[in-house]
Amino acid sequence: MMIQGIVSVDKRKCKVFLEEGFAFLLYKSEAERYGIKEGEELSDPVYRKLVEEVLKPRAKEYALYLLGSFGRTSKEMEGKLQKAGYPPEVCGFVMKFLEEYRLLDDRAYASSYVRTYGRKKSKRQLIYEMQQKGISSQIVGEALLEEPINEEECVREALCKRLKGRTEISYEERNRLGAWLGRKGYSFDVIKRVLREFCD
């Protein structure tokens, strides 16, 4: 593997480019220690040593740090590792480690997400957000079965909060509130049923 370029990121770090493009991020002291020089060959033994001694431990530490703040889905974690500049084989190693030790669990994440946001968001919105996070439709469906959402109750709570205790609304306000709830993903039927409770 030919080292095509070494580009400084800041005073301490640099990006290393091989023939295929960007390969990994190193501290400049590490690049010097492993003999990483632009225009020179990066031998397979040196690359393997670099992966095992530097990149894998650092990626694992980074992943654990990310999990310390709040949960992540598998897709989110993989994206973070890639964005941080770790090569595919290092990302794969870390993902396998996290899954093996059940530090990443999309099922548990989905259940927790529904428990946390089930009273604040519509079912449609929850499904969309979880799928955006890379959770499969099957797992999303199972989580919603485990933690059923009463959308009528959610709409009622949202209206009470919005109206700050008022129970009577005009026809025009009813239409505006209906449109607002529709944008939040609640179905027309549910909105209509709950809005009937608020008299002119």
VOGU-3710 file (C-alpha; in Angstrom, 3 decimals, decimal comma):
1> mmiqgivsvd> 0,000/0,000/0,000  1,425/3,333/-1,080  0,973/6,334/1,207  -0,376/8,977/-1,153  -0,619/11,818/1,316  -0,531/12,967/4,928  -2,698/15,995/5,697  -2,617/17,902/8,982  -5,956/18,198/10,754  -4,549/20,289/13,613
11> krkckvflee> -1,282/20,598/15,562  -1,503/17,016/16,837  -3,447/14,964/14,286  -3,185/14,061/10,630  -5,172/12,180/7,996  -3,412/9,401/6,113  -4,385/8,746/2,486  -3,615/5,517/0,630  -4,262/4,693/-3,044  -7,981/4,110/-2,355
21> gfafllykse> -8,338/7,502/-0,627  -8,629/8,495/3,034  -7,549/5,554/5,208  -7,309/6,599/8,876  -6,558/9,359/11,362  -3,425/9,327/13,519  -1,604/11,500/15,986  1,500/12,905/14,316  3,687/11,215/16,943  2,117/7,850/15,990
31> aerygikege> 2,717/8,456/12,294  6,355/9,115/13,121  6,621/6,058/15,404  5,224/3,709/12,739  7,241/5,290/9,931  4,239/6,655/8,034  5,714/8,918/5,353  4,184/10,364/2,233  5,310/8,643/-0,971  6,542/5,539/0,872
41> elsdpvyrkl> 5,126/2,023/1,059  3,041/0,996/4,055  3,832/-2,671/4,489  1,112/-5,103/5,497  2,863/-6,061/8,808  3,145/-2,376/9,810  -0,485/-1,731/8,813  -1,663/-4,776/10,825  0,379/-3,606/13,836  -1,114/-0,129/13,546
51> veevlkprak> -4,647/-1,555/13,387  -4,149/-3,874/16,388  -2,103/-1,547/18,622  -3,638/1,838/17,848  -6,838/1,903/15,815  -8,848/-0,939/17,378  -8,235/0,052/21,027  -8,902/3,728/20,251  -12,110/2,976/18,328  -13,358/0,729/21,130
61> eyalyllgsf> -12,652/3,443/23,716  -14,426/6,023/21,547  -17,491/3,791/21,169  -17,686/3,209/24,935  -17,389/6,959/25,487  -20,311/7,541/23,087  -22,430/4,984/24,930  -21,669/6,710/28,232  -23,779/9,747/27,352  -26,863/7,947/25,964
71> grtskemegk> -27,912/4,875/24,001  -27,210/4,444/20,309  -28,593/2,224/17,603  -26,243/0,028/15,576  -26,608/2,328/12,563  -25,839/5,444/14,599  -22,755/3,870/16,190  -21,385/2,631/12,875  -21,933/6,078/11,365  -20,087/7,752/14,241
81> lqkagyppev> -17,112/5,393/13,892  -16,926/5,942/10,139  -17,180/9,712/10,560  -14,343/9,575/13,098  -12,141/8,107/10,363  -11,823/4,454/11,348  -11,328/1,941/8,499  -14,118/-0,613/7,777  -12,301/-3,535/9,425  -11,868/-1,524/12,658
91> cgfvmkflee> -15,543/-0,457/12,598  -16,538/-4,088/12,084  -14,365/-5,229/15,002  -15,877/-2,631/17,361  -19,453/-3,347/16,258  -18,928/-7,062/16,868  -17,459/-6,359/20,316  -20,382/-4,092/21,297  -22,993/-6,572/20,110  -21,239/-9,527/21,758
101> yrllddraya> -21,296/-7,770/25,126  -24,868/-6,511/24,532  -23,736/-2,902/24,687  -25,665/-2,313/21,469  -29,178/-3,708/21,307  -31,652/-2,204/18,841  -34,552/-4,060/20,478  -33,825/-2,614/23,912  -33,231/0,818/22,354  -36,606/0,719/20,538
111> ssyvrtygrk> -38,485/-0,328/23,702  -36,827/2,440/25,690  -37,553/4,994/22,946  -41,269/4,109/22,918  -41,440/4,252/26,749  -39,734/7,659/26,779  -41,598/9,345/23,919  -44,834/7,335/23,642  -46,880/9,964/25,495  -45,306/12,908/23,666
121> kskrqliyem> -45,258/11,754/20,042  -47,647/10,072/17,632  -47,197/6,454/16,608  -46,404/7,605/13,058  -43,728/10,001/14,310  -42,161/7,326/16,537  -42,031/4,843/13,636  -40,425/7,431/11,348  -37,818/8,515/13,916  -36,818/4,968/14,877
131> qqkgissqiv> -36,493/3,926/11,229  -34,326/7,018/10,616  -32,079/5,720/13,396  -31,691/2,458/11,481  -34,039/0,255/13,512  -35,773/-2,369/11,365  -39,537/-2,236/10,793  -39,908/-5,585/12,557  -38,180/-4,381/15,742  -40,146/-1,106/15,659
141> gealleepin> -43,402/-3,074/15,353  -42,479/-5,361/18,255  -41,591/-2,385/20,473  -44,950/-0,745/19,760  -46,765/-3,993/20,610  -44,876/-4,266/23,916  -45,572/-0,634/24,820  -48,997/0,183/23,304  -49,681/3,868/22,685  -53,052/5,429/23,455
151> eeecvrealc> -53,081/8,136/20,784  -56,341/9,647/22,010  -54,799/10,181/25,430  -51,677/11,656/23,823  -53,759/14,104/21,757  -55,812/15,034/24,843  -52,625/15,748/26,842  -51,114/17,752/23,984  -54,286/19,869/23,725  -54,546/20,463/27,480
161> krlkgrteis> -50,936/21,603/27,539  -51,404/23,828/24,495  -54,649/25,366/25,773  -53,263/25,843/29,309  -56,413/24,629/31,049  -59,001/26,149/28,689  -61,736/23,716/27,659  -63,617/25,836/25,149  -62,292/26,725/21,713  -63,721/28,445/18,658
171> yeernrlgaw> -64,330/26,733/15,329  -61,316/28,541/13,788  -59,049/27,557/16,691  -60,288/23,976/16,423  -59,198/23,915/12,762  -55,780/25,346/13,612  -55,274/22,817/16,406  -56,391/19,989/14,121  -53,802/21,007/11,516  -51,104/21,267/14,224
181> lgrkgysfdv> -51,892/17,761/15,528  -51,964/16,415/11,973  -48,437/17,725/11,400  -47,384/15,837/14,533  -48,534/12,613/12,847  -51,846/11,916/14,573  -54,637/10,481/12,427  -57,612/12,596/11,385  -60,068/10,243/13,151  -58,253/10,454/16,494
191> ikrvlrefcd> -57,936/14,250/16,253  -61,619/14,622/15,366  -62,784/12,423/18,274  -60,739/14,304/20,858  -61,527/17,763/19,513  -65,248/16,982/19,933  -64,625/17,048/23,693  -63,725/20,745/23,485  -66,963/22,694/23,101  -67,546/26,113/21,611
//
